Amino acid sequence: MAVIEIDVERMDILRRFLVTIVSLLVFELVRILVYATVFFQFLYMLIARRHSDPLRKFSNRMSCFAYRLLRYATLNDNSKPFPFSDFPKAGDCDRPSNTITFD
């Protein structure tokens, strides 16, 4: 296995580390928000017997955002996530499934 040496200033590494810490803190908040949307969606489905499409679209954008946060934190992406750049648009994420199954 080859070891790749990086030619970067220590201050640049420290700046990225600080942005990563902020990203991970934001990820924890997003995780809690996703939990809330999941519970609300299932409660809504139990009562109304249908899903909330706006909530599905919102939670899809949140999962896309969480994915970007983790990719940046794990050094697999160089694009700084929100709040350092734009929040993912609906077109940036995979589309939700057309149907929901309960297998």
C-alpha positions, -999 to 999 in steps of 0.1 A, spaced: 0 0 0 15 33 -11 16 62 14 7 95 -2 24 125 13 5 158 11 21 191 5 -1 214 26 5 240 52 -4 230 88 -27 261 90 -47 248 60 -51 214 77 -62 231 109 -88 253 91 -102 222 74 -103 205 108 -123 234 123 -148 234 94 -151 196 98 -159 200 136 -186 225 127 -199 202 100 -201 173 124 -220 194 150 -244 204 122 -247 167 112 -258 159 148 -286 185 146 -296 172 112 -297 137 126 -321 147 153 -342 166 127 -344 135 105 -355 114 135 -383 139 141 -394 139 104 -394 101 104 -416 99 135 -440 126 122 -442 110 88 -452 76 103 -477 93 127 -492 112 97 -495 79 77 -512 62 106 -538 89 109 -543 100 72 -533 67 56 -511 86 31 -477 102 32 -469 139 34 -452 147 1 -437 180 13 -422 162 42 -408 135 20 -392 162 -2 -378 180 28 -364 149 44 -348 139 11 -330 172 10 -319 167 46 -305 133 38 -286 147 9 -273 174 31 -262 149 58 -245 129 30 -225 159 20 -216 167 55 -202 132 60 -183 132 27 -166 164 37 -158 153 72 -143 120 60 -121 138 34 -140 123 5 -152 157 -9 -135 191 -10 -168 211 -14 -176 228 19 -211 220 30 -238 244 41 -235 268 60 -202 274 41 -219 270 7 -255 267 -6 -280 242 9 -286 213 -15 -314 220 -40 -341 194 -47 -324 187 -81 -291 180 -64 -304 149 -47 -318 115 -58 -355 117 -64 -377 100 -38 -393 67 -49 -426 70 -67 -442 44 -45 -438 33 -9 -439 -4 -1 -444 -20 33 -427 -54 27 
